[in-house]
Amino acid sequence: MIVPIKGFVEYKRREYCNDIECPVQVMMNKKEQGSADYNDLREVCVKDCLHTTYEFHHWLMEKGYLLVRPEK
């Protein structure tokens, strides 16, 4: 169960992709979600993302996101 942290917002799905105007995401935004064209583009994201985790991580830091996990 994910418990929100008061005073913070969670990362929204594809927020990074939309913010950097990823060309694949831009095309996906023009398609109907769940359509064959949309799903084909989604496969590009899943299997061959144009960006690296390094770029994503630094974008998160620039936007002020924190990565947290509960103590064990």
C-alpha positions in Angstrom: 0.0 0.0 0.0 1.4 3.4 -1.0 0.9 6.0 1.7 1.2 9.6 0.5 3.5 11.9 2.3 1.7 15.0 3.5 2.7 18.1 1.7 4.2 16.2 -1.3 2.9 15.1 -4.7 3.7 11.8 -6.4 5.2 11.6 -9.9 2.5 11.3 -12.5 2.8 8.6 -15.2 4.7 9.9 -18.2 5.3 13.3 -16.6 9.0 13.2 -17.6 8.1 12.1 -21.2 5.6 14.9 -21.6 7.9 17.6 -20.0 10.8 16.8 -22.2 8.5 16.5 -25.2 9.8 13.0 -26.1 8.8 12.5 -29.8 7.4 9.1 -29.1 5.2 10.5 -26.3 4.1 13.4 -28.5 2.9 10.9 -31.1 1.2 8.8 -28.4 -0.7 11.8 -27.2 -2.3 12.1 -30.6 -3.5 8.5 -30.6 -6.5 7.0 -28.8 -5.3 5.2 -25.7 -5.5 1.4 -26.3 -5.6 1.7 -30.1 -3.2 -0.4 -32.2 -1.2 2.7 -33.1 -1.0 3.7 -29.5 0.1 0.3 -28.4 2.8 0.1 -31.1 4.3 3.4 -29.9 4.0 2.2 -26.3 6.2 -0.8 -27.3 8.9 1.6 -28.4 8.8 3.1 -24.9 8.9 -0.3 -23.2 11.6 -1.9 -25.3 13.7 1.0 -26.8 13.2 4.2 -24.7 15.1 7.1 -26.3 16.3 8.3 -22.9 18.4 6.9 -20.2 17.8 6.4 -16.5 20.6 8.9 -15.9 18.6 11.6 -17.8 15.4 10.6 -15.9 17.1 10.6 -12.5 18.6 14.1 -13.1 15.3 15.4 -14.3 13.7 14.1 -11.1 16.3 16.0 -9.0 15.9 19.2 -11.1 12.1 19.1 -10.5 12.6 18.5 -6.7 11.4 14.9 -6.6 12.6 12.7 -3.7 12.9 8.9 -3.9 11.8 7.4 -0.6 11.0 4.0 0.8 9.7 2.8 4.1 12.2 1.6 6.7 12.4 -2.2 7.1 
